[in-house]
Amino acid sequence: MIKIPEPDLTPDGPAYEGRLLDRADEEVVDQGVAFDIGTLLSRRGLLSIFGVGVGTVALAACTPAGSGAAGTAAATAAATASPSSSASAAAGALPASEIPDETAGPYPGDGSNGADVLEQSGVVRSDIRTSIGSSTAAAGVPMTLTLTILDMANGDRPFENVAVYVWHCDATGGYSMYSEGIENETFLRGVQVADSSGSVTFTSIFPACYTGRWPHIHFEVYPTVDDITESTNAISTSQVALPEYASNAVYALAGYEGSASNLAQVSLDSDNVFGDDGGALQLATVTGDATSGYNVALTVRVDTTTAPTAGAAPSSGGGAGGPGGSGGPGN
C-alpha cells in the first residue's frame, strides 16, 4: 500500500520538505509537474512517494498529463513511441512543411548544364574541401554541414539511404567546374548517403556572398546513390540559407573580400530564392565561431508524393558568379 505523505503546517501555509504547496487545498501528490520536479531535484522525494524507478518518474514528470493514472499512461506512451516520432522529438520541432523546391542554379555540376561531377569516381565523400583525386583545396573558414532528411510520405521517418549531393561557391564566390581559373577543379562538391537517422555530414568551408544572392548552399536529394548519374532522378532540389550573424563574422576576415558589401545589399526577404517566405524553412541552425569554424545544420522534409518542380538550370554564361567575377551572379 502506498503511503500518502502528509504536509507540514507552517505559518505561511502547508509545506512538504520545506517547500510550500502550490495547491494548498490538495494533497502533496497532486501538486502538479513543476512541484514534483522540484521535489525530485531537491531530495528525490518522488521515489519514496511513488515507489518506482528513476526512469519512470522522469517520464511521468516530463509529460503534460501530470501525475496519477493519466501521467502513467503518458509516460508509457512516450517510452514506446515509434522510431520516427522519437527521432523527430530528439531533433526538435519539425519544419512546418516540405522543403521548398528551388533552382539548381547555373553551376550544378550534375550534368543538367554541361559539367557532371556525379559521373566521377570518388564523388561520394564527406570532406569536399579538395578536388576529387587532387590535393588542390578551397581555402576558407571551416564549416561542417549536417542535413537530416525526413520522409514525409512515411510519417517523417528518417530517410535512410537517400543520396544527398551538396555544392556551393568558394570564399571568392567562384564555383568549381565553371568559374574562371577553376574550371578543372571539383572542390566543394560531393555526395553522402544518409545514415539510419537520415543524416549526412560534410566537411567544407563557409561560402562567400556574391552579388544579388544571400549566402547559401545547394543540395539535391536522390532516392539512392545509384540514381545520382541522372539529374532528373532527384526527388528534391533546394538550398540552405546561412544566418546573417555568422556570415558577418566570416566576411570580416581576409579571403572573403567583397562578401561583406554584397551581403549588405541583400536580405532574406529580397533574395530571389529565399524571398518567398524569408527562408523560413531553409535557414540553418549554426553554432561555433569564425575562428574555430561553424557547425551548420538543417532538417529537411521531403515529400515523395509530390512531383519535384525545381532543378532546371539557366545558362551560366561562363561567368564566375561571385564578387568581382566576369559573369553575372549565379542562383
JONORUR-V599472 format. One record per run of one state. SS is the DSSP state (@ for helix, = for strand, . for the rest). FROM is the first residue (numbers start at 1). TO is the last residue. If there is no record, write none. Layout:
ss=(SS	SS)
from=(FROM	FROM)
to=(TO	TO)
This chain:
ss=(.	=	.	=	.	=	.	@	.	@	.	@	.	@	.	@	.	@	.	=	.	=	@	.	=	.	=	.	=	.	=	.	=	@	.	=	.	=	.	=	.	=	.	=	.	@	.	@	=	.	@	.	@	.	@	.	=	.	=	.	=	.)
from=(1	8	11	13	17	19	21	28	31	33	44	45	51	54	63	68	80	83	92	110	111	116	117	120	124	125	127	128	130	131	137	138	142	152	155	157	159	163	168	189	194	199	206	216	223	225	228	231	234	242	244	252	259	265	274	277	283	284	285	290	293	303)
to=(7	10	12	16	18	20	27	30	32	43	44	50	53	62	67	79	82	91	109	110	115	116	119	123	124	126	127	129	130	136	137	141	151	154	156	158	162	167	188	193	198	205	215	222	224	227	230	233	241	243	251	258	264	273	276	282	283	284	289	292	302	331)
